[in-house]
Amino acid sequence: MSVTHEKPGRAALHLARAAASAPSPHNRQPWFFVEEGHDHGFELHADRGRRMARMDPGGREMVIACGAALFNVRVALRHLGFRPVVDVLPDPGDPDYLARVGFGAHAPATDEEELLAGAMFHRHTHRGPFGAELVSGELLQALGEQAGVEGAFLQVIDSSEKLETLADLVRGAEQADRADFRHTVELGRCVGSAGVPVEACRPHPDLTLLAARDYLGLSRRSTVPARRQGIGTGTVAVLSTPYDNRADWLLAGQALQRVLLYAAHHGVMAGFHTQPLERPALRGELRRNVAAGRYPQMVLRLGRPHIVRSTSRRPPTEVLKRAPAAVRH
Ligand SMILES: Cc1cc2nc3c(=O)[nH]c(=O)nc-3n(C[C@H](O)[C@H](O)[C@H](O)COP(=O)(O)O)c2cc1C
């Protein structure tokens, strides 16, 4: 694909900022965007050079992150007063060209769309325990409906048996990751101002019921006493899809972001525990024993954090390119 680096238009910059605020595995931001001339269209491409090569060789998590970015583009376009016209996987010859978003008819955003747009830059990943206030059943039901709008399923894990099974799967995967030198090197490379900031990964990874990534190697230095474990876990949920192809991963990312923005508007943030989903055998077990045969795409905790930590992004000018006039649609 041919691109130029002319100065981007204001709408495209707005869309690129919105897209880039999406979550991505360890803040790798595995995407780039192409502006097709003023108000013509906006392309979303996966940047496979930025995926986690060892943890995500097939690019599933990379595409989920791009799906979340796509949802933000849709919401940002609604905020500008246009209806997005989304063409998913528009080029069969280029699987990393994930979506083209056209500027459709004018229509003012609804209150719910404005709510989602307003939450975009306030949503942050939370690591460590949540505060004591639980997420209400009413909000959990609404979050399930938000996932359903996109065609995904948000399953709240409320049976203690399933919760234990899930916690064991996360712990098993995390222990294997910690014992794998190449894995720890790949994760360690993501820590810092260009990835996950040190302040955001300070809580001990073994405090909550679901083991977290050991970004700082804290588990080697200290253990958490049993009486302090599991406090502040919050509500555990699994996001799944009926199938497991590229289109489903993109769908999962859009559903994830819809859930996260709706939750953030209500003061609820998420923590992620995707370790078992990166190991095919454990993912299969999770699918059969927890997710009722659906394909698990994300494992998350939801709750109300005491503190939220923001994480920086590459500037929009670095991720936004401009298609030369000849290839504009
Ligand atoms: C597919 C996917 C998997 C993720 N897995 C984890 C994880 O296992 N542990 C974690 O702490 N964060 C995980 N994250 C969250 C990212 O680390 C986070 O989005 C990124 O650091 C940017 O921070 P922000 O979400 O606060 O903007 C994941 C995000 C995505 C999209």
The ligand as an SDF file (V2000), in Angstrom:
LIG
                    3D

 31 33  0  0  0  0  0  0  0  0999 V2000
   -6.0650   -8.1790   24.0470 C   0  0  0  0  0  0  0  0  0  0  0  0
   -5.5460   -7.4910   25.2720 C   0  0  0  0  0  0  0  0  0  0  0  0
   -4.9290   -8.2320   26.2650 C   0  0  0  0  0  0  0  0  0  0  0  0
   -4.4640   -7.6120   27.4320 C   0  0  0  0  0  0  0  0  0  0  0  0
   -3.8960   -8.3740   28.4130 N   0  0  0  0  0  0  0  0  0  0  0  0
   -3.4730   -7.7850   29.5540 C   0  0  0  0  0  0  0  0  0  0  0  0
   -2.9530   -8.5670   30.6320 C   0  0  0  0  0  0  0  0  0  0  0  0
   -2.9050   -9.7860   30.5760 O   0  0  0  0  0  0  0  0  0  0  0  0
   -2.5310   -7.9200   31.7440 N   0  0  0  0  0  0  0  0  0  0  0  0
   -2.6080   -6.5670   31.8670 C   0  0  0  0  0  0  0  0  0  0  0  0
   -2.2260   -6.0360   32.9100 O   0  0  0  0  0  0  0  0  0  0  0  0
   -3.1350   -5.7980   30.8730 N   0  0  0  0  0  0  0  0  0  0  0  0
   -3.5620   -6.3770   29.7350 C   0  0  0  0  0  0  0  0  0  0  0  0
   -4.1180   -5.6120   28.7400 N   0  0  0  0  0  0  0  0  0  0  0  0
   -4.2550   -4.1650   28.9650 C   0  0  0  0  0  0  0  0  0  0  0  0
   -3.0850   -3.3570   28.4190 C   0  0  0  0  0  0  0  0  0  0  0  0
   -1.9050   -3.5970   29.1580 O   0  0  0  0  0  0  0  0  0  0  0  0
   -3.4570   -1.8650   28.4260 C   0  0  0  0  0  0  0  0  0  0  0  0
   -4.5500   -1.6750   27.5730 O   0  0  0  0  0  0  0  0  0  0  0  0
   -2.3220   -0.9680   27.9300 C   0  0  0  0  0  0  0  0  0  0  0  0
   -1.2470   -0.9970   28.8240 O   0  0  0  0  0  0  0  0  0  0  0  0
   -2.7770    0.4790   27.7550 C   0  0  0  0  0  0  0  0  0  0  0  0
   -3.2450    1.0000   28.9730 O   0  0  0  0  0  0  0  0  0  0  0  0
   -4.7200    1.5490   29.1520 P   0  0  0  0  0  0  0  0  0  0  0  0
   -5.6750    0.4300   28.8760 O   0  0  0  0  0  0  0  0  0  0  0  0
   -4.7710    2.0030   30.5920 O   0  0  0  0  0  0  0  0  0  0  0  0
   -4.9210    2.6870   28.2040 O   0  0  0  0  0  0  0  0  0  0  0  0
   -4.6050   -6.2000   27.5890 C   0  0  0  0  0  0  0  0  0  0  0  0
   -5.2380   -5.4640   26.5780 C   0  0  0  0  0  0  0  0  0  0  0  0
   -5.7240   -6.0930   25.4390 C   0  0  0  0  0  0  0  0  0  0  0  0
   -6.4300   -5.2850   24.3890 C   0  0  0  0  0  0  0  0  0  0  0  0
  1  2  1  0
  2  3  1  0
  2 30  2  0
  3  4  2  0
  4  5  1  0
  4 28  1  0
  5  6  2  0
  6  7  1  0
  6 13  1  0
  7  8  2  0
  7  9  1  0
  9 10  1  0
 10 11  2  0
 10 12  1  0
 12 13  2  0
 13 14  1  0
 14 15  1  0
 14 28  1  0
 15 16  1  0
 16 17  1  0
 16 18  1  0
 18 19  1  0
 18 20  1  0
 20 21  1  0
 20 22  1  0
 22 23  1  0
 23 24  1  0
 24 25  2  0
 24 26  1  0
 24 27  1  0
 28 29  2  0
 29 30  1  0
 30 31  1  0
M  END
$$$$
